[in-house]
């Protein structure tokens, strides 16, 4: 049962934290002012896979300090073994959405954005697992912080954290990167997820952030995920953003 809660935490963390580094990298590059940022991505590992998409909007300029609004939607499947069903494998299907108004702060090379808003999730299980902690539809509150900092012209630090009352669930991520070929950032990443006090997952890997092709910017990550259900596997992530 705890695997179900953990997947929910991991998915929401991946969806709601995937935009911060690429968004900030684009801003620091000095591109023309834009009011909309559109993003999409996928997160895959042995026990599930999800896709997400959404947008960030500013009434004046995404590069400026002030109000922003983030809208996110995601969907996917995950698998876990239920002790209540004789250790049978259960397949879950999840849909989620979040509406997150926020405020952006800038101090030199440091950018921080705070969000708080509506969190919606729907879980459908096959076979149905009455013991599951997340089963059916839920409405909750999500808070989030995103931080981007450039200590030097060739390095970056990105961090984000999120808490949802559904579960409840928690997530955090930390990235460090070096500028490579003056084209993108490359470096280590560390992520942690927890839900309802009975599930924890830790990911360690490497990321590529801010790789530009024409009007788009790409990010990717790969590494190893382990959890307290004694399951481990490779994970992979791919993200894409565009500003208008």
Order of alpha helices (4+ residues) and beta strands (2+ residues): alpha-alpha-beta-beta-beta-beta-beta-beta-beta-beta-beta-beta-beta-beta
